Amino acid sequence: MMVEVPSAAIMLDRFAPEADFLSLGTNDLIQYTLAADRANRSLAYLASPFDPAVIRLIVNVAAVASRLDTPLSICGEMASDPLAAVFLVGAGLRDLSMDSGAILRVKETLRRISVEEAEDATSEALDLDTAEAVEQVFARRFAPRLYDILQDSGGWQSG
């Protein structure tokens, strides 16, 4: 079952028992959660994968999938971002689908960060109110170890 809209994510505990597996589509989930058309250049900046509403939905989907022992994968651009991938692992996701050009960067990112560190950062992020504050949690904790990767990916940069 594809989980791409907020209503499916919110009601997942009702739908998931009927599914053999779940796939969380982050592009549509972000767009529909934040009512920001990613194809519209003037609104694209609003569609942050670090928005508190988005991360809470993802954490809740992961928790339902885990509780029901239903395999969950993620697809969409979010998994291609090194810091967002750390969040996804911290939220409990282990099956990340991404653009082939991001695989080596994300793989190296996840080699440098322990699951426990990712979980701790994700837990801290759940208490925050803005996308900027959430992203800063991951940047503050991990950018020094990931500086070379983040510079190459066009991700977060200090300064």
Secondary structure, DSSP 8 states (H G I E B T S, - for coil): -EE-SHHHHHTHHHHGGG-S-EEEEHHHHHHHHHT--TTSTTTGGG--TT-HHHHHHHHHHHHHHHHTT--EEEESGGGGSHHHHHHHHHTT--EE---GGGHHHHHHHHHHS-HHHHHHHHHHHTT-SSHHHHHHHHHHHHHHHHHHHHHHHT-----
